[in-house]
Amino acid sequence: GAVVSQHPSRVICKSGTSVKIECRSLDFQATTMFWYRQFPKQSLMLMATSNEGSKATYEQGVEKDKFLINHASLTLSTLTVTSAHPEDSSFYICSAPTGQTQYFGPGTRLTVL
Amino acid sequence: GNSVTQMEGPVTLSEEAFLTINCTYTATGYPSLFWYVQYPGEGLQLLLKATKADDKGSNKGFEATYRKETTSFHLEKGSVQVSDSAVYFCALSESYGNKLVFGAGTILRVKS
């Protein structure tokens, strides 16, 4: 099946710094990618839809100025958590659709100290 | 809005037991339905899917039938193995390639 990668897999940062997470579709092109957030022992919550060549679409309650999304190419979307705080610590997962299936990245564990 | 409700876990079974994980949904239209599995330390993988009423999705011994009349998509397996231990997520999408709405996830633990 198709492969989606994320980098880094884990990141620890100090409060107030910014962190960039990359999501790549390795063997297919994706005009749309999705970013989810997963809290411990909870489900995935959609944060935003990343659109190649246009602005991302954010879900209600997600701060677009805090979670910056850039879909730079047909194989790369980035999520930047700006001025991170401990409450932003979470597991961030991206996905990309191809054909009739969505493929998920392995996730990025963000810990903000 | 759309939503998915799953039975709470964890579900603990002995090897070769029968598995059912209940999933019901609320949607304004006619969504596609999915089961995803997340093994420890790994990302989500599509387990099976169904796109219209009465469709049955199946994979690796798991199956689920799209029941429009009861708005359900229960996951079943006749004989579970230890290797099936994972978190199972029921999800819906208004259309292929579109965003997914997930249930809370159900932890399955299978003991030998």
Interface residues (C-beta under 8 A of the other chain):
Chain A: V4 T32 F34 Q42 S43 L44 M45 L46 T49 I93 S95 P97 G99 Q100 T101 Q102 Y103 F104 G105 P106 G107
Chain B: Y36 E42 G43 L44 Q45 L46 K49 T51 F89 S93 Y96 G97 N98 K99 L100 V101 F102 G103 A104 G105
